[in-house]
Amino acid sequence: MTVMQLVRKTMPFLLSRILIYGIFGLAALLFLGIMIGIGFLMLKMFGEGSAAFIIVMLFAFGVIYGGLRFLERYVLYMVKVGHISVVVELLRSGQIPDGKGQIAYGKDQVKKNFGSANVAFVIDNAVHGAVKQIQRWMLRVGEFFNFVPGAKNIIGILNSIMSVSLNYIDEAVVSYIILRRNEERDETVWKSASDGVVLYAQSWKGIIKTAAGAVLLIYAFSIITFLVFALPLMGIGKLMTLNSPELGFFTGAIAVIAAYVLTVVLKRAIVDPIVTIAMIRSYQMSIKNLEPEIDLQQKLLGVSGKFKNLFNKGNEAPPHQVNPPNPVNIAT
């Protein structure tokens, strides 16, 4: 099943993300407008040379960023794990069970596999930290070839690709956990997560092509979208300050902040789920019929403290402790 087929078949999740991010974006712009009004009021009160306006804008940006993090942690993460569950099932069997909508199926899978989205989030963070350390180790190993002409540039490109792809690799590993649980393997989610990280290290060369395409898509989308919003907003700001040219810097800063907020919202609502699907698909195809290599596992234990913690949790927690006895209800 291709990436675009998976996108089409999981459209309810994409529409849910667009709706949630759209509401957040409107609320963020409204809040930004209020803070701009307060900022200009301070300019009149304290003079145009005052730093009050910049402080107000920094505060506004901080609140919007904090709100986005909260939204993604406590609302959208639940949607994301449900989406991953549906993608895994589509890749495994080509369909989801009859009689269930995708959102309902995804919600049930989160509760079945993790007990709650909070548990999934903790595991996701642990995987993210482990993969980050392992990627740094792989790049340090590559630096031994700096004597080769052009190797430094290649390593720099790989570093950029792997840094961006890091945001999606942990979700690919989560897909492995869900797959193992659906296969009713007698192991904890921590053990599955540990094995999933080892399998990533085994097959990263096959995943890097998808990661490179994802990086190009992300950068192209972000740059074009930012310019589409920033240029008109800056033009409007310039027209508004024709009689007060000294305010041009402030209106320009407002335009840049607003364009950045809109770009981030659209990127996370539309591009991120598509890239996530692509990375999951590439990861699942690359590790098909593979078993974690013990030698590589031991090597990773020596280079990554966070992977060692993940590995130890997998060996310590018995299977019956995987799911809490009273799963938390997941909002969709």
LUMLUMLO-199666 format. One line per 10 residues: their letters; for each residue x, y, z of C-alpha. Coordinates in nm, 2 decimals, padded with zeros to 4 digits. Layout:
A	X Y Z  ...
END
This chain:
MTVMQLVRKT	00.00 00.00 00.00  00.15 00.34 -00.11  00.19 00.64 00.11  -00.09 00.83 -00.07  -00.32 00.53 -00.04  -00.26 00.53 00.34  -00.32 00.90 00.35  -00.66 00.86 00.17  -00.76 00.57 00.38  -00.69 00.75 00.70
MPFLLSRILI	-00.84 01.08 00.60  -01.06 01.11 00.92  -00.74 01.15 01.13  -00.60 01.41 00.89  -00.93 01.61 00.90  -00.93 01.58 01.28  -00.58 01.73 01.30  -00.67 02.01 01.05  -00.98 02.10 01.25  -00.79 02.10 01.59
YGIFGLAALL	-00.50 02.29 01.46  -00.73 02.53 01.27  -00.91 02.62 01.59  -00.58 02.66 01.77  -00.45 02.88 01.49  -00.75 03.11 01.50  -00.72 03.13 01.88  -00.35 03.21 01.85  -00.41 03.49 01.60  -00.68 03.64 01.81
FLGIMIGIGF	-00.45 03.63 02.12  -00.17 03.78 01.91  -00.40 04.06 01.79  -00.49 04.14 02.15  -00.12 04.14 02.25  -00.04 04.37 01.96  -00.30 04.61 02.08  -00.15 04.61 02.42  00.20 04.65 02.27  00.10 04.96 02.07
LMLKMFGEGS	-00.07 05.10 02.38  00.26 05.07 02.56  00.44 05.23 02.28  00.22 05.54 02.32  00.26 05.54 02.70  00.64 05.48 02.72  00.76 05.61 02.38  00.87 05.45 02.06  01.22 05.37 02.19  01.08 05.16 02.47
AAFIIVMLFA	01.15 04.78 02.48  00.80 04.72 02.61  00.66 04.63 02.27  00.93 04.37 02.21  00.88 04.22 02.56  00.50 04.19 02.49  00.56 04.02 02.16  00.81 03.78 02.32  00.55 03.70 02.59  00.28 03.64 02.32
FGVIYGGLRF	00.51 03.41 02.13  00.60 03.22 02.44  00.23 03.17 02.53  00.14 03.06 02.18  00.43 02.81 02.18  00.34 02.68 02.52  -00.02 02.64 02.41  00.09 02.44 02.11  00.30 02.21 02.32  00.01 02.16 02.56
LERYVLYMVK	-00.23 02.08 02.28  00.01 01.83 02.12  00.08 01.67 02.45  -00.27 01.63 02.60  -00.50 01.63 02.29  -00.33 01.56 01.96  -00.10 01.29 02.09  -00.40 01.07 02.15  -00.51 01.13 01.79  -00.16 01.06 01.66
VGHISVVVEL	-00.12 00.72 01.84  -00.47 00.62 01.72  -00.36 00.72 01.36  -00.05 00.51 01.39  -00.26 00.21 01.51  -00.48 00.23 01.20  -00.18 00.27 00.97  -00.02 -00.04 01.12  -00.34 -00.24 01.07  -00.37 -00.12 00.71
LRSGQIPDGK	-00.01 -00.22 00.64  -00.06 -00.56 00.81  -00.40 -00.66 00.67  -00.51 -00.40 00.43  -00.82 -00.30 00.62  -00.96 -00.23 00.97  -01.22 -00.46 01.13  -01.57 -00.42 00.99  -01.82 -00.23 01.19  -01.58 00.02 01.34
GQIAYGKDQV	-01.49 00.37 01.24  -01.12 00.46 01.23  -01.13 00.70 01.52  -01.31 00.44 01.74  -01.07 00.17 01.63  -00.77 00.39 01.70  -00.90 00.48 02.04  -00.95 00.11 02.13  -00.60 00.02 02.01  -00.44 00.29 02.23
KKNFGSANVA	-00.62 00.15 02.53  -00.55 -00.21 02.44  -00.18 -00.16 02.36  -00.07 00.10 02.61  -00.35 00.14 02.87  -00.35 00.51 02.81  -00.20 00.77 02.58  00.00 00.89 02.88  00.19 00.56 02.89  00.25 00.58 02.51
FVIDNAVHGA	00.38 00.93 02.55  00.63 00.83 02.82  00.75 00.54 02.60  00.77 00.77 02.30  00.99 01.01 02.49  01.22 00.73 02.61  01.25 00.60 02.25  01.32 00.96 02.12  01.61 01.01 02.36  01.76 00.67 02.28
VKQIQRWMLR	01.74 00.72 01.91  01.89 01.07 01.94  02.20 00.94 02.12  02.23 00.65 01.87  02.21 00.89 01.57  02.49 01.10 01.72  02.70 00.79 01.77  02.65 00.69 01.41  02.75 01.03 01.29  03.06 01.03 01.51
VGEFFNFVPG	03.16 00.70 01.35  03.11 00.86 01.01  03.35 01.14 01.10  03.64 00.89 01.09  03.61 00.92 00.71  03.67 01.30 00.71  03.99 01.25 00.52  03.79 01.14 00.21  03.73 01.43 -00.02  03.37 01.56 00.01
AKNIIGILNS	03.30 01.33 00.31  03.25 01.63 00.55  02.98 01.77 00.33  02.81 01.43 00.30  02.82 01.39 00.68  02.67 01.74 00.72  02.38 01.65 00.49  02.32 01.32 00.67  02.33 01.51 01.00  02.05 01.75 00.88
IMSVSLNYID	01.84 01.46 00.74  01.87 01.25 01.06  01.80 01.55 01.28  01.47 01.62 01.11  01.38 01.25 01.08  01.44 01.21 01.45  01.09 01.37 01.51  00.93 01.08 01.32  01.15 00.78 01.40  01.01 00.74 01.75
EAVVSYIILR	00.66 00.72 01.60  00.79 00.45 01.37  00.91 00.25 01.67  00.57 00.30 01.83  00.42 00.14 01.52  00.65 -00.16 01.59  00.52 -00.18 01.95  00.16 -00.18 01.82  00.24 -00.45 01.56  00.40 -00.68 01.82
RNEERDETVW	00.10 -00.63 02.05  -00.14 -00.70 01.77  00.05 -01.02 01.71  00.00 -01.10 02.08  00.37 -01.14 02.16  00.44 -01.22 02.52  00.66 -00.92 02.59  00.62 -00.58 02.75  00.59 -00.26 02.55  00.93 -00.16 02.68
KSASDGVVLY	01.09 -00.48 02.54  00.92 -00.41 02.21  01.04 -00.05 02.21  01.40 -00.16 02.29  01.39 -00.41 02.00  01.23 -00.15 01.77  01.52 00.08 01.83  01.77 -00.19 01.75  01.59 -00.27 01.43  01.60 00.10 01.34
AQSWKGIIKT	01.98 00.10 01.39  02.00 -00.22 01.17  01.79 -00.08 00.89  01.86 00.30 00.89  02.02 00.29 00.55  01.69 00.18 00.40  01.50 00.45 00.59  01.73 00.73 00.50  01.59 00.77 00.15  01.24 00.83 00.29
AAGAVLLIYA	01.39 01.07 00.55  01.57 01.27 00.28  01.25 01.31 00.08  01.07 01.41 00.40  01.33 01.67 00.47  01.29 01.82 00.13  00.91 01.83 00.16  00.92 01.99 00.50  01.17 02.26 00.40  01.00 02.34 00.07
FSIITFLVFA	00.65 02.35 00.23  00.78 02.57 00.53  00.97 02.82 00.31  00.69 02.86 00.05  00.41 02.88 00.31  00.61 03.13 00.52  00.67 03.36 00.22  00.30 03.33 00.11  00.19 03.46 00.45  00.48 03.69 00.53
LPLMGIGKLM	00.50 03.90 00.22  00.13 04.01 00.21  00.13 04.07 00.58  00.44 04.28 00.56  00.28 04.47 00.27  -00.04 04.54 00.48  00.18 04.65 00.77  00.37 04.89 00.55  00.04 05.04 00.42  -00.09 05.08 00.78
TLNSPELGFF	00.22 05.28 00.88  00.26 05.51 00.58  00.20 05.81 00.81  00.42 05.66 01.09  00.73 05.51 00.92  00.90 05.47 01.26  00.65 05.19 01.34  00.76 04.99 01.03  01.00 04.77 01.23  00.72 04.67 01.47
TGAIAVIAAY	00.46 04.59 01.21  00.73 04.39 01.02  00.80 04.19 01.33  00.43 04.13 01.38  00.40 04.01 01.02  00.69 03.77 01.07  00.55 03.63 01.39  00.20 03.58 01.25  00.34 03.42 00.93  00.56 03.18 01.14
VLTVVLKRAI	00.26 03.08 01.36  00.05 03.01 01.05  00.33 02.81 00.88  00.39 02.60 01.19  00.01 02.53 01.23  -00.03 02.42 00.87  00.29 02.22 00.87  00.19 02.02 01.17  -00.17 01.98 01.06  -00.10 01.87 00.70
VDPIVTIAMI	00.27 01.77 00.64  00.35 01.60 00.97  00.09 01.32 00.94  00.19 01.25 00.58  00.56 01.23 00.68  00.47 01.01 00.97  00.29 00.77 00.75  00.58 00.77 00.50  00.84 00.70 00.78  00.62 00.42 00.94
RSYQMSIKNL	00.58 00.26 00.60  00.95 00.28 00.52  01.04 00.15 00.87  00.80 -00.14 00.86  00.92 -00.24 00.51  01.29 -00.22 00.61  01.25 -00.44 00.92  01.03 -00.70 00.76  01.15 -01.05 00.85  01.43 -00.90 01.06
EPEIDLQQKL	01.52 -01.00 01.42  01.72 -00.77 01.65  02.09 -00.84 01.63  02.23 -00.92 01.97  02.58 -00.79 01.88  02.44 -00.46 01.77  02.22 -00.45 02.08  02.52 -00.49 02.30  02.70 -00.22 02.11  02.41 00.02 02.15
LGVSGKFKNL	02.40 -00.05 02.52  02.76 00.08 02.54  02.71 00.40 02.35  02.36 00.52 02.47  02.27 00.55 02.83  01.91 00.62 02.74  01.89 00.31 02.53  02.03 00.11 02.82  01.75 00.25 03.05  01.50 00.15 02.79
FNKGNEAPPH	01.65 -00.20 02.76  01.66 -00.25 03.14  01.29 -00.15 03.17  01.21 -00.41 02.91  01.38 -00.68 03.10  01.25 -00.57 03.45  00.88 -00.52 03.39  00.67 -00.84 03.36  00.42 -00.86 03.08  00.11 -00.83 03.31
QVNPPNPVNI	00.23 -00.48 03.41  00.22 -00.34 03.06  -00.13 -00.20 03.08  -00.27 -00.02 03.39  -00.57 -00.20 03.55  -00.79 00.10 03.49  -00.71 00.26 03.15  -00.77 00.63 03.11  -01.05 00.72 02.88  -00.90 00.88 02.56
AT	-01.07 01.18 02.42  -01.09 01.21 02.04
END
